[in-house]
Amino acid sequence: MEADELLIRVAGGDQRAFEDLYALVSGPVFGLVRRVVRDPAQSEEVSQEVLLELWRSAGRFDPGRGTALSWVLTLAHRRAVDRVRSARAATEREQREGRRHHHPAFDQVAEEVEAGLEREWVRRCLDRLTALQRQSVTLAYYDGYTYREVAERLSLPLGTVKTRMRDGLTRLRNCLGGAA
């Protein structure tokens, strides 16, 4: 008996016809699902779901739209693709959740205290510079001006600014060398 006839009988509740249909389509269903899902255990589960759905929804089969085997394989393909999408979505959800609850491997409080101490040390070293050195270094390194722009803002020759910056940076390096 062909799959089309069996499926029509299954729609009428014929259990024996379902057994015969199961024997006829279970191999192709599993093969298709296995190619899509790839995991053997998941493939078996999806195949069982498809065959159960086949029993429940056999009445929806329309022989005028195609063969029973193509209808069954369409059900199998859709279910397999749904499983792959569901698994991918679950993995992405878990990864997002993992990132959300990730705690850095360092002690954030200690890092903040250390950064605060470093800022204080830099402030103290800046206070040891002359006013022009401090102003030049601050404009260049904290405000992002070029040496030429610092010279223009302070109305000084470029060479003077470069010399004061070099001397100021040397004093800062010596001062901060004690912080290390």
N, C-alpha and C positions, 0 to 999 in steps of 0.2 A: 504494500500500500504506500502511496506517495505522501509526502509531507503535507501537501495541500489538503488532501482528504482527511488525514489524521488530525490536522489542526482544526478543521471544521467540526470533527467529532469531539475533539477536546472542548471546543466552545460549548458543546451540548452537555458537558460534564462526564464524558466517557473516560474513566480512569485507565482502562486497558489501552485505549488509543493514546493517552498521554505517555504510558510506559513505552509504547512503540515509538512515539515521536521523540521522547527523551533519548532512547537508544540511537535514533537516527541523527539528531542534531547536537547532542552533548559534546561530541568530539570537535566538530567545526566551531561551536560556540567557545569552547575552552581554548582552542587554537587562536582564534581571533582575539579573545580577551587577553591571552598570554602575550601576544605581540604588542598590545597596547599598554597593559599594566606592567608587564615584565616580571613582577614578583610572583613566584609560583603559588604561595599561600593566598595572596590577595586575588590572584587569578581564579583560584578554585572558589573562593568566596563570592566573587562577582559572577562567576558562571552559575553558581547555585541560585543567586538572586535573579539572574536572567531567566533561568528555567522555572523558578517559582512565579515570576511575573508572567511567563508564558502561560502557565496554568490559569492564573487569575484573569489575564486579559486576552485570552484566545478569541473571544467574541469580537474584538476590535479588528481582527484580521479581515482584510478585504481582498479576495482572490482577483478582483478586477484591477488591482493596483500593482500586482506582482506576485511572485511565488512565496510560499510559506517560508522557505529557507532564507530568502533575501529579507523577509520581514523579521524573522528571528535573529538573523545576523545584524540587522539594523538595531534591534533592541540591545543586542550584546555590545555593539560598538558604542552606542550612546551611554550605556551603563559603565563601560570600561573608561570612557573619556571622563565621565562624571567622577569616577573614583580617582583618576589621576589628578584632576583639578582639585578635588577635595583634599587629597593628600598634600598637594603643593600648597594650597591655602593654609592647611594646618601647620605645615612646616614654616611658612612665612610668619604666621601668627606666633608660633613658639619663638622664632628668632627675634621678632619685634619685642615680645614680652621679655625675652632674655636680655636684650639690649637695654630695655627700660629698667630692669632690676639689677643691671650690672653695677657693681661697686668697684671703683678703681682699687688697684692693688697697693696704693699708697695711702698714707694717712693725710687726708685733706687738711685737717686742723694744723698738723705739723708743717705741711707745705705752706699754708697761709701765714703761719707765725714766722717761718723762715723768710718768706718773701717780704713780710713787714720789716723784719730785722735788716734785710738787705737794703730796702728802701731807706730806712733810717740811717744806715751806714753811708749810703750814697749822699743823703742830705747833709750829713756831718762833713763829709769830704768836700762837697760843693761849698759849704760855708767857709772852708779854709782857703778857697781861691780868692783872688782879688775880684772886685765887683765887675770889672770888664771881662775877666776870664769866665766868671760864673755866668754873666749875661750872654757871652758869645757861645759857650758850651750849651747853655739852656736853649738858646734860639736854634742852634744847629741840631742837637740830638733829641731834644724833647718837642720842639716845634717843627722840625723838619726842614729848616731853611738851609740853603747852600751857603758856602763861605762867602760868595759874592753877595747874596741876599742879606746875610748878616752884616757885611760891611756897609751895604746901602742903608739898612735900618739903623745902624749905629753912627752913620755918617763918618766912617773911618776908611782909610785906605785899605785895600784888600790885603796887602802884605802885613800890615799891622794886625789885622784880624787873624790871619793865618798864624802869625807868631804867637799871639796871645792864646789862640786855641791850642797850638802845639804845647806851649808851656802849661796851660791849664790841664790838658789831657795827661801830660806827664805827671803833674802833681796829683791828679785824681788816681792814676794808675799806682803811684807809690803809696798813696793813702789807702786805696782799696786792697793793695797787696797785703796789708795787715789784716784784712777781713777774711782772707782765705784760710 
